[in-house]
Amino acid sequence: MRMREITAEMRVRDALPLLSAAEQISLQYWAAEFGIPLREFHLGHIRTYEMQRLQGESRYVVNAEVSVLLRLLESVGLGEDIRRRYQPLRDPEELSPEERAALPERTLKYIEKLEGEIEVFEARNDRTQNRLRKANWAKWSR
């Protein structure tokens, strides 16, 4: 028995059953809102999607969902033009890759050091939140 393959003629909703559960979740909104064949997607669809989704989701969620769509397009040999021109949503204060590249090396190293420290603090915060959740769960599940 031969499994079905995803093709450029399929719509996102047609491809969903052929994807992993995580990919299906990330592509649900795409499937509901864009009923076009995969081969017809262009950067304008991505921008429209971002504007719509940002009304109810964080930029992190929107970036992840766009990333899954781009991987789907790439799996059927599409999306190269979108990938080349697409820039994920970022915090307005965040430096673009071009701005970062223009910084003096010493400044860039200091920023990277600070980013590393932030990652450590975020990891500690996550661990503390998980411990508190577990403690509260144990307290309330008695």
N, CA, C and O atoms as a GROMACS GRO file, in nm:
protein
  568
    1MET      N    1   0.084  -0.118   0.000
    1MET     CA    2   0.000   0.000   0.000
    1MET      C    3   0.089   0.125   0.000
    1MET      O    4   0.178   0.138   0.084
    2ARG      N    5   0.065   0.215  -0.092
    2ARG     CA    6   0.144   0.336  -0.105
    2ARG      C    7   0.076   0.451  -0.032
    2ARG      O    8  -0.043   0.476  -0.050
    3MET      N    9   0.153   0.521   0.051
    3MET     CA   10   0.098   0.635   0.125
    3MET      C   11   0.084   0.755   0.032
    3MET      O   12   0.163   0.772  -0.061
    4ARG      N   13  -0.016   0.838   0.058
    4ARG     CA   14  -0.032   0.961  -0.019
    4ARG      C   15   0.081   1.056   0.011
    4ARG      O   16   0.134   1.060   0.122
    5GLU      N   17   0.117   1.133  -0.088
    5GLU     CA   18   0.222   1.233  -0.072
    5GLU      C   19   0.161   1.372  -0.084
    5GLU      O   20   0.059   1.391  -0.152
    6ILE      N   21   0.223   1.467  -0.019
    6ILE     CA   22   0.180   1.606  -0.029
    6ILE      C   23   0.227   1.659  -0.163
    6ILE      O   24   0.341   1.638  -0.203
    7THR      N   25   0.138   1.729  -0.233
    7THR     CA   26   0.172   1.788  -0.364
    7THR      C   27   0.145   1.937  -0.363
    7THR      O   28   0.075   1.988  -0.276
    8ALA      N   29   0.200   2.006  -0.459
    8ALA     CA   30   0.183   2.151  -0.472
    8ALA      C   31   0.039   2.190  -0.503
    8ALA      O   32  -0.001   2.304  -0.480
    9GLU      N   33  -0.039   2.096  -0.554
    9GLU     CA   34  -0.179   2.124  -0.588
    9GLU      C   35  -0.272   2.117  -0.466
    9GLU      O   36  -0.385   2.166  -0.471
   10MET      N   37  -0.224   2.057  -0.358
   10MET     CA   38  -0.306   2.044  -0.237
   10MET      C   39  -0.320   2.178  -0.167
   10MET      O   40  -0.236   2.267  -0.181
   11ARG      N   41  -0.427   2.190  -0.092
   11ARG     CA   42  -0.444   2.304  -0.002
   11ARG      C   43  -0.388   2.262   0.134
   11ARG      O   44  -0.363   2.143   0.157
   12VAL      N   45  -0.369   2.357   0.223
   12VAL     CA   46  -0.316   2.323   0.355
   12VAL      C   47  -0.407   2.220   0.422
   12VAL      O   48  -0.358   2.124   0.481
   13ARG      N   49  -0.538   2.241   0.414
   13ARG     CA   50  -0.630   2.148   0.481
   13ARG      C   51  -0.623   2.007   0.422
   13ARG      O   52  -0.650   1.910   0.493
   14ASP      N   53  -0.587   1.994   0.294
   14ASP     CA   54  -0.570   1.862   0.233
   14ASP      C   55  -0.445   1.791   0.286
   14ASP      O   56  -0.441   1.669   0.297
   15ALA      N   57  -0.343   1.871   0.318
   15ALA     CA   58  -0.216   1.815   0.364
   15ALA      C   59  -0.218   1.779   0.513
   15ALA      O   60  -0.137   1.697   0.557
   16LEU      N   61  -0.307   1.838   0.590
   16LEU     CA   62  -0.308   1.817   0.735
   16LEU      C   63  -0.303   1.671   0.777
   16LEU      O   64  -0.222   1.636   0.863
   17PRO      N   65  -0.387   1.583   0.720
   17PRO     CA   66  -0.384   1.443   0.766
   17PRO      C   67  -0.251   1.372   0.741
   17PRO      O   68  -0.225   1.267   0.799
   18LEU      N   69  -0.167   1.429   0.657
   18LEU     CA   70  -0.039   1.367   0.623
   18LEU      C   71   0.077   1.421   0.707
   18LEU      O   72   0.192   1.384   0.686
   19LEU      N   73   0.045   1.510   0.802
   19LEU     CA   74   0.147   1.576   0.883
   19LEU      C   75   0.143   1.527   1.027
   19LEU      O   76   0.049   1.459   1.068
   20SER      N   77   0.246   1.562   1.103
   20SER     CA   78   0.251   1.527   1.244
   20SER      C   79   0.145   1.606   1.322
   20SER      O   80   0.092   1.705   1.272
   21ALA      N   81   0.115   1.560   1.442
   21ALA     CA   82   0.015   1.628   1.525
   21ALA      C   83   0.056   1.772   1.554
   21ALA      O   84  -0.027   1.862   1.549
   22ALA      N   85   0.184   1.794   1.583
   22ALA     CA   86   0.232   1.930   1.611
   22ALA      C   87   0.217   2.020   1.488
   22ALA      O   88   0.177   2.136   1.500
   23GLU      N   89   0.249   1.968   1.371
   23GLU     CA   90   0.234   2.046   1.248
   23GLU      C   91   0.087   2.075   1.222
   23GLU      O   92   0.053   2.185   1.178
   24GLN      N   93   0.001   1.979   1.247
   24GLN     CA   94  -0.143   1.998   1.227
   24GLN      C   95  -0.194   2.112   1.314
   24GLN      O   96  -0.272   2.196   1.268
   25ILE      N   97  -0.150   2.116   1.439
   25ILE     CA   98  -0.193   2.224   1.530
   25ILE      C   99  -0.146   2.358   1.478
   25ILE      O  100  -0.223   2.455   1.475
   26SER      N  101  -0.019   2.366   1.437
   26SER     CA  102   0.037   2.492   1.388
   26SER      C  103  -0.028   2.540   1.259
   26SER      O  104  -0.027   2.660   1.230
   27LEU      N  105  -0.083   2.448   1.181
   27LEU     CA  106  -0.138   2.485   1.051
   27LEU      C  107  -0.291   2.494   1.050
   27LEU      O  108  -0.350   2.519   0.944
   28GLN      N  109  -0.356   2.475   1.163
   28GLN     CA  110  -0.502   2.478   1.167
   28GLN      C  111  -0.559   2.611   1.117
   28GLN      O  112  -0.653   2.612   1.037
   29TYR      N  113  -0.502   2.722   1.162
   29TYR     CA  114  -0.554   2.852   1.120
   29TYR      C  115  -0.530   2.875   0.971
   29TYR      O  116  -0.616   2.928   0.901
   30TRP      N  117  -0.412   2.833   0.924
   30TRP     CA  118  -0.383   2.842   0.780
   30TRP      C  119  -0.489   2.765   0.702
   30TRP      O  120  -0.542   2.815   0.602
   31ALA      N  121  -0.520   2.644   0.747
   31ALA     CA  122  -0.615   2.558   0.677
   31ALA      C  123  -0.754   2.621   0.674
   31ALA      O  124  -0.825   2.611   0.574
   32ALA      N  125  -0.792   2.686   0.783
   32ALA     CA  126  -0.925   2.746   0.791
   32ALA      C  127  -0.936   2.874   0.707
   32ALA      O  128  -1.042   2.902   0.651
   33GLU      N  129  -0.829   2.950   0.698
   33GLU     CA  130  -0.836   3.082   0.636
   33GLU      C  131  -0.789   3.088   0.491
   33GLU      O  132  -0.829   3.178   0.416
   34PHE      N  133  -0.704   2.995   0.449
   34PHE     CA  134  -0.646   3.002   0.315
   34PHE      C  135  -0.677   2.873   0.240
   34PHE      O  136  -0.611   2.771   0.260
   35GLY      N  137  -0.777   2.878   0.155
   35GLY     CA  138  -0.818   2.760   0.077
   35GLY      C  139  -0.758   2.756  -0.061
   35GLY      O  140  -0.823   2.716  -0.157
   36ILE      N  141  -0.632   2.797  -0.071
   36ILE     CA  142  -0.565   2.799  -0.202
   36ILE      C  143  -0.464   2.685  -0.211
   36ILE      O  144  -0.416   2.637  -0.108
   37PRO      N  145  -0.432   2.643  -0.332
   37PRO     CA  146  -0.327   2.540  -0.347
   37PRO      C  147  -0.193   2.592  -0.294
   37PRO      O  148  -0.166   2.712  -0.298
   38LEU      N  149  -0.112   2.503  -0.245
   38LEU     CA  150   0.019   2.541  -0.190
   38LEU      C  151   0.101   2.619  -0.291
   38LEU      O  152   0.173   2.712  -0.254
   39ARG      N  153   0.092   2.583  -0.418
   39ARG     CA  154   0.173   2.649  -0.522
   39ARG      C  155   0.140   2.797  -0.538
   39ARG      O  156   0.219   2.871  -0.595
   40GLU      N  157   0.023   2.843  -0.489
   40GLU     CA  158  -0.018   2.982  -0.506
   40GLU      C  159   0.025   3.073  -0.391
   40GLU      O  160   0.007   3.195  -0.400
   41PHE      N  161   0.080   3.018  -0.285
   41PHE     CA  162   0.121   3.103  -0.172
   41PHE      C  163   0.232   3.198  -0.212
   41PHE      O  164   0.323   3.161  -0.286
   42HIS      N  165   0.223   3.322  -0.163
   42HIS     CA  166   0.328   3.421  -0.185
   42HIS      C  167   0.342   3.505  -0.058
   42HIS      O  168   0.266   3.488   0.037
   43LEU      N  169   0.439   3.595  -0.058
   43LEU     CA  170   0.471   3.674   0.061
   43LEU      C  171   0.351   3.755   0.110
   43LEU      O  172   0.336   3.776   0.230
   44GLY      N  173   0.265   3.801   0.020
   44GLY     CA  174   0.147   3.876   0.059
   44GLY      C  175   0.054   3.795   0.148
   44GLY      O  176  -0.008   3.850   0.240
   45HIS      N  177   0.044   3.664   0.123
   45HIS     CA  178  -0.038   3.579   0.209
   45HIS      C  179   0.021   3.573   0.350
   45HIS      O  180  -0.053   3.574   0.449
   46ILE      N  181   0.154   3.567   0.358
   46ILE     CA  182   0.221   3.562   0.488
   46ILE      C  183   0.192   3.690   0.566
   46ILE      O  184   0.158   3.686   0.684
   47ARG      N  185   0.206   3.804   0.500
   47ARG     CA  186   0.182   3.933   0.567
   47ARG      C  187   0.036   3.946   0.613
   47ARG      O  188   0.010   3.993   0.723
   48THR      N  189  -0.057   3.904   0.528
   48THR     CA  190  -0.200   3.907   0.566
   48THR      C  191  -0.223   3.819   0.687
   48THR      O  192  -0.291   3.858   0.782
   49TYR      N  193  -0.166   3.700   0.684
   49TYR     CA  194  -0.179   3.606   0.794
   49TYR      C  195  -0.125   3.666   0.924
   49TYR      O  196  -0.190   3.659   1.028
   50GLU      N  197  -0.006   3.727   0.916
   50GLU     CA  198   0.054   3.787   1.035
   50GLU      C  199  -0.036   3.894   1.095
   50GLU      O  200  -0.056   3.897   1.216
   51MET      N  201  -0.090   3.982   1.011
   51MET     CA  202  -0.177   4.089   1.062
   51MET      C  203  -0.301   4.032   1.130
   51MET      O  204  -0.341   4.080   1.236
   52GLN      N  205  -0.362   3.930   1.070
   52GLN     CA  206  -0.481   3.869   1.127
   52GLN      C  207  -0.449   3.799   1.259
   52GLN      O  208  -0.520   3.819   1.358
   53ARG      N  209  -0.345   3.719   1.260
   53ARG     CA  210  -0.313   3.639   1.378
   53ARG      C  211  -0.261   3.723   1.494
   53ARG      O  212  -0.282   3.687   1.610
   54LEU      N  213  -0.195   3.834   1.466
   54LEU     CA  214  -0.142   3.918   1.574
   54LEU      C  215  -0.253   3.981   1.656
   54LEU      O  216  -0.228   4.032   1.766
   55GLN      N  217  -0.375   3.979   1.605
   55GLN     CA  218  -0.487   4.033   1.682
   55GLN      C  219  -0.521   3.943   1.800
   55GLN      O  220  -0.582   3.988   1.896
   56GLY      N  221  -0.483   3.814   1.793
   56GLY     CA  222  -0.517   3.723   1.901
   56GLY      C  223  -0.403   3.639   1.953
   56GLY      O  224  -0.420   3.566   2.051
   57GLU      N  225  -0.285   3.648   1.890
   57GLU     CA  226  -0.171   3.565   1.930
   57GLU      C  227  -0.044   3.649   1.940
   57GLU      O  228  -0.036   3.758   1.884
   58SER      N  229   0.053   3.596   2.011
   58SER     CA  230   0.183   3.664   2.024
   58SER      C  231   0.263   3.647   1.895
   58SER      O  232   0.234   3.559   1.814
   59ARG      N  233   0.362   3.730   1.878
   59ARG     CA  234   0.446   3.720   1.759
   59ARG      C  235   0.524   3.588   1.759
   59ARG      O  236   0.559   3.537   1.653
   60TYR      N  237   0.552   3.532   1.878
   60TYR     CA  238   0.622   3.404   1.885
   60TYR      C  239   0.536   3.293   1.823
   60TYR      O  240   0.587   3.210   1.747
   61VAL      N  241   0.407   3.292   1.855
   61VAL     CA  242   0.316   3.191   1.800
   61VAL      C  243   0.304   3.210   1.649
   61VAL      O  244   0.311   3.114   1.573
   62VAL      N  245   0.286   3.335   1.606
   62VAL     CA  246   0.270   3.365   1.464
   62VAL      C  247   0.396   3.324   1.388
   62VAL      O  248   0.387   3.263   1.282
   63ASN      N  249   0.513   3.358   1.440
   63ASN     CA  250   0.638   3.319   1.374
   63ASN      C  251   0.650   3.168   1.363
   63ASN      O  252   0.694   3.116   1.260
   64ALA      N  253   0.611   3.097   1.467
   64ALA     CA  254   0.618   2.950   1.464
   64ALA      C  255   0.524   2.894   1.358
   64ALA      O  256   0.560   2.802   1.284
   65GLU      N  257   0.403   2.948   1.351
   65GLU     CA  258   0.306   2.899   1.252
   65GLU      C  259   0.352   2.927   1.110
   65GLU      O  260   0.335   2.843   1.021
   66VAL      N  261   0.410   3.044   1.087
   66VAL     CA  262   0.463   3.077   0.954
   66VAL      C  263   0.578   2.983   0.921
   66VAL      O  264   0.590   2.936   0.807
   67SER      N  265   0.662   2.955   1.018
   67SER     CA  266   0.775   2.865   0.997
   67SER      C  267   0.728   2.726   0.955
   67SER      O  268   0.788   2.664   0.867
   68VAL      N  269   0.622   2.676   1.016
   68VAL     CA  270   0.570   2.543   0.979
   68VAL      C  271   0.515   2.547   0.836
   68VAL      O  272   0.536   2.453   0.760
   69LEU      N  273   0.445   2.655   0.800
   69LEU     CA  274   0.396   2.665   0.663
   69LEU      C  275   0.512   2.666   0.564
   69LEU      O  276   0.507   2.599   0.462
   70LEU      N  277   0.616   2.743   0.595
   70LEU     CA  278   0.731   2.749   0.504
   70LEU      C  279   0.796   2.612   0.488
   70LEU      O  280   0.839   2.576   0.378
   71ARG      N  281   0.805   2.534   0.596
   71ARG     CA  282   0.860   2.398   0.586
   71ARG      C  283   0.770   2.310   0.499
   71ARG      O  284   0.820   2.229   0.421
   72LEU      N  285   0.638   2.327   0.512
   72LEU     CA  286   0.545   2.252   0.428
   72LEU      C  287   0.567   2.288   0.282
   72LEU      O  288   0.575   2.199   0.197
   73LEU      N  289   0.577   2.416   0.252
   73LEU     CA  290   0.600   2.459   0.114
   73LEU      C  291   0.733   2.404   0.061
   73LEU      O  292   0.740   2.356  -0.053
   74GLU      N  293   0.836   2.410   0.142
   74GLU     CA  294   0.967   2.359   0.100
   74GLU      C  295   0.963   2.208   0.075
   74GLU      O  296   1.036   2.157  -0.010
   75SER      N  297   0.878   2.137   0.149
   75SER     CA  298   0.871   1.991   0.131
   75SER      C  299   0.819   1.952  -0.006
   75SER      O  300   0.839   1.838  -0.050
   76VAL      N  301   0.752   2.045  -0.074
   76VAL     CA  302   0.704   2.017  -0.210
   76VAL      C  303   0.776   2.105  -0.314
   76VAL      O  304   0.728   2.124  -0.425
   77GLY      N  305   0.892   2.158  -0.274
   77GLY     CA  306   0.975   2.236  -0.367
   77GLY      C  307   0.927   2.378  -0.392
   77GLY      O  308   0.958   2.436  -0.495
   78LEU      N  309   0.851   2.434  -0.297
   78LEU     CA  310   0.798   2.569  -0.312
   78LEU      C  311   0.850   2.660  -0.201
   78LEU      O  312   0.915   2.614  -0.107
   79GLY      N  313   0.820   2.788  -0.213
   79GLY     CA  314   0.845   2.882  -0.105
   79GLY      C  315   0.983   2.943  -0.100
   79GLY      O  316   1.013   3.019  -0.007
   80GLU      N  317   1.068   2.912  -0.196
   80GLU     CA  318   1.204   2.966  -0.192
   80GLU      C  319   1.203   3.119  -0.200
   80GLU      O  320   1.278   3.185  -0.129
   81ASP      N  321   1.117   3.174  -0.287
   81ASP     CA  322   1.108   3.320  -0.299
   81ASP      C  323   1.057   3.382  -0.169
   81ASP      O  324   1.107   3.486  -0.126
   82ILE      N  325   0.959   3.318  -0.106
   82ILE     CA  326   0.907   3.368   0.022
   82ILE      C  327   1.018   3.363   0.126
   82ILE      O  328   1.041   3.462   0.196
   83ARG      N  329   1.086   3.252   0.136
   83ARG     CA  330   1.192   3.234   0.237
   83ARG      C  331   1.302   3.339   0.219
   83ARG      O  332   1.354   3.392   0.317
   84ARG      N  333   1.335   3.368   0.095
   84ARG     CA  334   1.441   3.465   0.067
   84ARG      C  335   1.402   3.606   0.113
   84ARG      O  336   1.487   3.680   0.161
   85ARG      N  337   1.275   3.643   0.100
   85ARG     CA  338   1.230   3.779   0.130
   85ARG      C  339   1.163   3.793   0.267
   85ARG      O  340   1.144   3.904   0.315
   86TYR      N  341   1.128   3.682   0.329
   86TYR     CA  342   1.054   3.685   0.455
   86TYR      C  343   1.144   3.718   0.574
   86TYR      O  344   1.254   3.665   0.586
   87GLN      N  345   1.094   3.805   0.662
   87GLN     CA  346   1.161   3.835   0.787
   87GLN      C  347   1.062   3.805   0.899
   87GLN      O  348   0.953   3.862   0.901
   88PRO      N  349   1.097   3.717   0.993
   88PRO     CA  350   1.006   3.689   1.104
   88PRO      C  351   0.973   3.817   1.182
   88PRO      O  352   1.052   3.911   1.184
   89LEU      N  353   0.857   3.818   1.244
   89LEU     CA  354   0.818   3.932   1.326
   89LEU      C  355   0.916   3.945   1.441
   89LEU      O  356   0.962   3.846   1.497
   90ARG      N  357   0.947   4.067   1.477
   90ARG     CA  358   1.039   4.089   1.588
   90ARG      C  359   0.990   4.204   1.675
   90ARG      O  360   0.905   4.283   1.634
   91ASP      N  361   1.045   4.210   1.793
   91ASP     CA  362   1.015   4.318   1.886
   91ASP      C  363   1.061   4.448   1.820
   91ASP      O  364   1.170   4.454   1.763
   92PRO      N  365   0.979   4.554   1.827
   92PRO     CA  366   1.018   4.680   1.761
   92PRO      C  367   1.155   4.733   1.806
   92PRO      O  368   1.223   4.801   1.728
   93GLU      N  369   1.195   4.704   1.929
   93GLU     CA  370   1.324   4.753   1.978
   93GLU      C  371   1.439   4.662   1.940
   93GLU      O  372   1.556   4.700   1.953
   94GLU      N  373   1.409   4.541   1.892
   94GLU     CA  374   1.511   4.443   1.858
   94GLU      C  375   1.587   4.487   1.733
   94GLU      O  376   1.528   4.540   1.638
   95LEU      N  377   1.716   4.465   1.733
   95LEU     CA  378   1.798   4.499   1.617
   95LEU      C  379   1.776   4.397   1.506
   95LEU      O  380   1.762   4.277   1.532
   96SER      N  381   1.772   4.445   1.383
   96SER     CA  382   1.762   4.354   1.269
   96SER      C  383   1.898   4.287   1.249
   96SER      O  384   1.998   4.334   1.302
   97PRO      N  385   1.901   4.176   1.175
   97PRO     CA  386   2.032   4.113   1.147
   97PRO      C  387   2.131   4.209   1.081
   97PRO      O  388   2.251   4.204   1.108
   98GLU      N  389   2.081   4.296   0.996
   98GLU     CA  390   2.168   4.392   0.929
   98GLU      C  391   2.224   4.494   1.028
   98GLU      O  392   2.342   4.529   1.022
   99GLU      N  393   2.138   4.541   1.121
   99GLU     CA  394   2.183   4.636   1.222
   99GLU      C  395   2.287   4.573   1.314
   99GLU      O  396   2.386   4.636   1.352
  100ARG      N  397   2.262   4.447   1.351
  100ARG     CA  398   2.358   4.377   1.438
  100ARG      C  399   2.493   4.362   1.368
  100ARG      O  400   2.598   4.381   1.429
  101ALA      N  401   2.488   4.327   1.240
  101ALA     CA  402   2.612   4.306   1.165
  101ALA      C  403   2.694   4.435   1.154
  101ALA      O  404   2.816   4.430   1.140
  102ALA      N  405   2.627   4.550   1.161
  102ALA     CA  406   2.696   4.679   1.148
  102ALA      C  407   2.757   4.727   1.280
  102ALA      O  408   2.830   4.826   1.280
  103LEU      N  409   2.730   4.660   1.390
  103LEU     CA  410   2.782   4.701   1.520
  103LEU      C  411   2.931   4.670   1.532
  103LEU      O  412   2.980   4.575   1.470
  104PRO      N  413   3.002   4.750   1.611
  104PRO     CA  414   3.142   4.716   1.638
  104PRO      C  415   3.150   4.581   1.709
  104PRO      O  416   3.059   4.544   1.783
  105GLU      N  417   3.257   4.509   1.686
  105GLU     CA  418   3.271   4.373   1.741
  105GLU      C  419   3.260   4.371   1.893
  105GLU      O  420   3.197   4.282   1.949
  106ARG      N  421   3.320   4.468   1.960
  106ARG     CA  422   3.315   4.473   2.107
  106ARG      C  423   3.172   4.490   2.156
  106ARG      O  424   3.132   4.425   2.253
  107THR      N  425   3.096   4.574   2.091
  107THR     CA  426   2.956   4.596   2.128
  107THR      C  427   2.875   4.469   2.107
  107THR      O  428   2.794   4.431   2.192
  108LEU      N  429   2.897   4.402   1.995
  108LEU     CA  430   2.825   4.278   1.964
  108LEU      C  431   2.856   4.169   2.067
  108LEU      O  432   2.767   4.096   2.109
  109LYS      N  433   2.983   4.158   2.106
  109LYS     CA  434   3.020   4.058   2.208
  109LYS      C  435   2.951   4.088   2.341
  109LYS      O  436   2.907   3.996   2.409
  110TYR      N  437   2.941   4.215   2.377
  110TYR     CA  438   2.874   4.252   2.502
  110TYR      C  439   2.724   4.219   2.495
  110TYR      O  440   2.667   4.167   2.591
  111ILE      N  441   2.663   4.247   2.384
  111ILE     CA  442   2.521   4.214   2.365
  111ILE      C  443   2.501   4.063   2.375
  111ILE      O  444   2.407   4.017   2.440
  112GLU      N  445   2.589   3.986   2.313
  112GLU     CA  446   2.578   3.840   2.319
  112GLU      C  447   2.595   3.790   2.462
  112GLU      O  448   2.527   3.695   2.503
  113LYS      N  449   2.686   3.852   2.540
  113LYS     CA  450   2.704   3.816   2.681
  113LYS      C  451   2.575   3.842   2.758
  113LYS      O  452   2.531   3.757   2.836
  114LEU      N  453   2.514   3.958   2.736
  114LEU     CA  454   2.389   3.992   2.804
  114LEU      C  455   2.276   3.897   2.764
  114LEU      O  456   2.195   3.857   2.847
  115GLU      N  457   2.271   3.862   2.637
  115GLU     CA  458   2.169   3.767   2.591
  115GLU      C  459   2.186   3.631   2.658
  115GLU      O  460   2.087   3.566   2.693
  116GLY      N  461   2.311   3.589   2.677
  116GLY     CA  462   2.338   3.464   2.746
  116GLY      C  463   2.290   3.469   2.891
  116GLY      O  464   2.232   3.373   2.941
  117GLU      N  465   2.314   3.583   2.957
  117GLU     CA  466   2.268   3.598   3.095
  117GLU      C  467   2.114   3.596   3.102
  117GLU      O  468   2.057   3.540   3.194
  118ILE      N  469   2.050   3.657   3.005
  118ILE     CA  470   1.903   3.656   3.001
  118ILE      C  471   1.852   3.513   2.987
  118ILE      O  472   1.756   3.474   3.053
  119GLU      N  473   1.916   3.434   2.900
  119GLU     CA  474   1.876   3.294   2.882
  119GLU      C  475   1.885   3.216   3.013
  119GLU      O  476   1.798   3.136   3.045
  120VAL      N  477   1.992   3.241   3.090
  120VAL     CA  478   2.009   3.173   3.219
  120VAL      C  479   1.896   3.212   3.312
  120VAL      O  480   1.836   3.126   3.377
  121PHE      N  481   1.865   3.342   3.320
  121PHE     CA  482   1.757   3.388   3.408
  121PHE      C  483   1.622   3.332   3.365
  121PHE      O  484   1.540   3.294   3.449
  122GLU      N  485   1.598   3.326   3.234
  122GLU     CA  486   1.471   3.270   3.185
  122GLU      C  487   1.459   3.122   3.218
  122GLU      O  488   1.352   3.075   3.255
  123ALA      N  489   1.570   3.049   3.207
  123ALA     CA  490   1.568   2.907   3.241
  123ALA      C  491   1.540   2.888   3.389
  123ALA      O  492   1.462   2.801   3.427
  124ARG      N  493   1.603   2.970   3.474
  124ARG     CA  494   1.576   2.962   3.618
  124ARG      C  495   1.431   2.995   3.648
  124ARG      O  496   1.367   2.930   3.730
  125ASN      N  497   1.380   3.096   3.581
  125ASN     CA  498   1.241   3.137   3.600
  125ASN      C  499   1.146   3.024   3.560
  125ASN      O  500   1.049   2.996   3.631
  126ASP      N  501   1.174   2.959   3.448
  126ASP     CA  502   1.091   2.847   3.404
  126ASP      C  503   1.093   2.734   3.506
  126ASP      O  504   0.989   2.676   3.537
  127ARG      N  505   1.212   2.702   3.557
  127ARG     CA  506   1.222   2.595   3.658
  127ARG      C  507   1.143   2.632   3.783
  127ARG      O  508   1.074   2.547   3.840
  128THR      N  509   1.153   2.757   3.827
  128THR     CA  510   1.080   2.802   3.946
  128THR      C  511   0.930   2.794   3.922
  128THR      O  512   0.855   2.748   4.008
  129GLN      N  513   0.885   2.838   3.804
  129GLN     CA  514   0.742   2.831   3.773
  129GLN      C  515   0.694   2.687   3.771
  129GLN      O  516   0.584   2.658   3.820
  130ASN      N  517   0.772   2.596   3.716
  130ASN     CA  518   0.734   2.455   3.713
  130ASN      C  519   0.725   2.398   3.855
  130ASN      O  520   0.633   2.322   3.885
  131ARG      N  521   0.820   2.434   3.941
  131ARG     CA  522   0.815   2.387   4.080
  131ARG      C  523   0.690   2.439   4.150
  131ARG      O  524   0.624   2.365   4.223
  132LEU      N  525   0.658   2.566   4.127
  132LEU     CA  526   0.539   2.624   4.189
  132LEU      C  527   0.412   2.556   4.138
  132LEU      O  528   0.320   2.530   4.216
  133ARG      N  529   0.407   2.529   4.008
  133ARG     CA  530   0.290   2.459   3.952
  133ARG      C  531   0.273   2.322   4.016
  133ARG      O  532   0.163   2.283   4.055
  134LYS      N  533   0.385   2.250   4.026
  134LYS     CA  534   0.380   2.116   4.087
  134LYS      C  535   0.337   2.124   4.232
  134LYS      O  536   0.256   2.043   4.278
  135ALA      N  537   0.390   2.222   4.305
  135ALA     CA  538   0.353   2.237   4.446
  135ALA      C  539   0.206   2.272   4.459
  135ALA      O  540   0.136   2.216   4.543
  136ASN      N  541   0.159   2.363   4.377
  136ASN     CA  542   0.017   2.400   4.380
  136ASN      C  543  -0.071   2.285   4.337
  136ASN      O  544  -0.179   2.264   4.393
  137TRP      N  545  -0.027   2.209   4.238
  137TRP     CA  546  -0.106   2.093   4.192
  137TRP      C  547  -0.118   1.992   4.305
  137TRP      O  548  -0.226   1.938   4.331
  138ALA      N  549  -0.008   1.968   4.372
  138ALA     CA  550  -0.010   1.872   4.484
  138ALA      C  551  -0.102   1.923   4.594
  138ALA      O  552  -0.176   1.845   4.654
  139LYS      N  553  -0.097   2.052   4.620
  139LYS     CA  554  -0.180   2.112   4.725
  139LYS      C  555  -0.328   2.102   4.690
  139LYS      O  556  -0.410   2.069   4.776
  140TRP      N  557  -0.364   2.129   4.566
  140TRP     CA  558  -0.505   2.133   4.525
  140TRP      C  559  -0.562   1.997   4.484
  140TRP      O  560  -0.683   1.981   4.473
  141SER      N  561  -0.474   1.901   4.463
  141SER     CA  562  -0.524   1.770   4.420
  141SER      C  563  -0.550   1.675   4.538
  141SER      O  564  -0.586   1.559   4.518
  142ARG      N  565  -0.530   1.723   4.658
  142ARG     CA  566  -0.554   1.639   4.776
  142ARG      C  567  -0.701   1.626   4.803
  142ARG      O  568  -0.740   1.558   4.898
   0.00000   0.00000   0.00000
